[in-house]
Each structure stands twice: as structure tokens, then as C-alpha cells.
Amino acid sequence: MKLLKTLSLTTTVLIASMSFASAETFTKGTIKKLDAKAGKVTIIHEALVDLEMPAMTMVFRADKDMMAKMTEGKDVEFLAGRVNGKLTVTALK
């Protein structure tokens, strides 16, 4: 019984630590250009920690709902990830 409790506790701790390890980091940036028709946004951003990319200006994909929340010149905090192999804005603060 003690072994079962120990294994259960160990499994719980392992699962909890894995969820923290996959936490995403918001990045600060400024919207430079929007191309709603193409579903693309150019952002001047700080380092993308989760993607191991330095600060730079780059183009991301964004869906229509995300694009509706953006305006050129606006400072944002965003999450970016690879969606179907394309760098994509997945969330905004």
C-alpha cells in the first residue's frame, strides 16, 4: 500500500512539473504592418524565449479573430507558436 501511495505521489509531481515546463511565455512587441487579406502580421518583437529566437522584425500568421484585435503601431504582448509549420500568433494580452 505504501508503494502504491509513493508511486501515485511521484506520478502527480511528475505530471505537475511537465505542465510547468510547457508553459508559454508572452513576448512584447509592436505591430508594424497588417495584411488581413493574407492573414499576416509583421511584428517588431523581443526575444521569443519558447522558440529560441532573438529579437527581430518578422512576419507571423494570424487568424481573422486575432487580426481584428490588432492595429498598426500598437504595443502588444503575444504568444507565438508553430501551427502547421508556420509561425503564428496564438494569443494576445
C-alpha positions in Angstrom: 0.0 0.0 0.0 2.9 2.4 0.8 4.4 1.6 -2.5 1.2 2.5 -4.3 0.9 5.8 -2.5 4.5 6.7 -3.3 4.0 5.9 -6.9 0.8 7.9 -7.0 2.5 10.9 -5.4 5.5 10.6 -7.7 3.3 10.5 -10.8 1.3 13.5 -9.6 4.5 15.5 -9.1 5.9 14.5 -12.5 2.7 15.5 -14.3 2.6 18.8 -12.5 6.3 19.6 -13.4 5.6 18.7 -17.0 2.8 21.2 -17.2 5.0 23.9 -15.8 7.8 23.1 -18.3 5.4 23.5 -21.2 4.2 26.9 -20.0 4.3 29.5 -22.8 6.0 32.9 -22.4 4.4 36.1 -23.6 6.7 38.3 -25.7 6.5 42.1 -26.0 6.3 43.6 -29.5 4.9 46.4 -31.7 2.6 45.8 -34.7 4.5 47.2 -37.7 2.2 46.0 -40.6 -1.1 44.2 -41.0 -2.1 42.2 -44.1 -5.6 41.0 -43.2 -6.3 39.6 -46.6 -3.2 37.3 -46.5 -3.6 36.7 -42.7 -0.2 38.0 -41.9 1.1 40.5 -39.3 4.6 42.0 -39.1 5.8 42.4 -35.5 8.9 44.1 -34.1 9.5 41.8 -31.1 11.8 41.0 -28.2 13.4 37.5 -28.0 10.9 34.6 -28.4 12.0 32.6 -25.5 9.9 29.5 -26.2 11.0 29.4 -29.9 14.7 30.2 -29.0 14.7 33.2 -31.5 16.4 36.6 -30.9 14.7 39.9 -31.0 13.9 40.9 -34.6 11.2 42.0 -37.0 9.3 39.2 -38.6 6.0 38.1 -40.2 3.6 35.8 -38.4 0.3 34.2 -39.5 -2.8 35.2 -37.6 -6.4 34.2 -37.9 -9.2 36.7 -38.6 -10.2 36.9 -34.9 -6.7 37.7 -33.9 -6.2 40.2 -36.7 -9.3 42.1 -35.6 -7.6 42.8 -32.2 -4.5 44.3 -33.9 -3.7 47.8 -35.2 -0.5 49.1 -36.7 1.7 50.8 -34.2 0.0 49.1 -31.2 2.3 47.7 -28.5 1.3 44.1 -27.7 2.2 41.1 -25.6 1.7 37.9 -27.6 2.3 34.1 -27.7 3.7 32.6 -30.9 4.0 29.0 -31.9 4.3 26.8 -35.0 0.9 25.9 -36.4 1.1 23.6 -39.4 4.8 24.6 -39.7 4.0 28.3 -39.8 5.0 30.8 -37.1 1.6 32.0 -35.8 0.3 34.5 -33.2 -1.8 32.3 -30.9 -2.8 34.7 -28.1 -2.7 38.4 -27.3 -2.8 40.1 -23.9 
